[in-house]
């Protein structure tokens, strides 16, 4: 009987922890990388790495006024990568590249004072 109560308490604690960890940021980073460098200011951000696997999220909380667009430039030596952005709770494709590929571009301008996520 004590074993069953212990298992029920353990399961209830696990469910509570999972429920609480789901609150907060819309996206979570979970990745492995080597030689990763991130730079972020109020209007620019960059990330570079020697090797990377997983998901990395850059969150921009700054409340913007006027029009905003995302200008991007990326180079990838090997593998493949897909990058999204989320504005106003809508996840959209930004770009996708494969080995020895590169991407350059700019999103259409959007307005609002929402949090912007870039998901790599």
TAQUIMO-V800651 format. One line per field, one symbol per residue. ss: DSSP state (h for helix, s for strand, l for the rest). phi: phi as a letter, one per 30 degrees, with the letter a starting at -180 (. if undefined). psi: psi as a letter, one per 30 degrees, with the letter a starting at -180 (. if undefined). A space follows every 50 residues. Layout:
ss = ???
phi = ???
psi = ???
This chain:
ss = lhhhhhhhhhhhhhhhhhhhhllllllllsssssllssssllllssssll ssssslssssllllllssllssssssllllsssssssllsssssssslll sssssslllssllllssssl
phi = .ddddddddddddddddddddddjddbbdaabbbhdbbbbbdbbabbbad babjbbcccccedcbidbbccbbbbbdajbbbbbbbbiibdbdcabbceh cbbbladddbbkbcdccccc
psi = eeeeeeeeeeeeeeeeeeeefflbkelkkjlklkhkkkkkafglklklle lkkakkkkkjfkjlkakkljklkkkkelalkkkllkkhhjkkkelklakg llkkakllklllhlkkkkj.
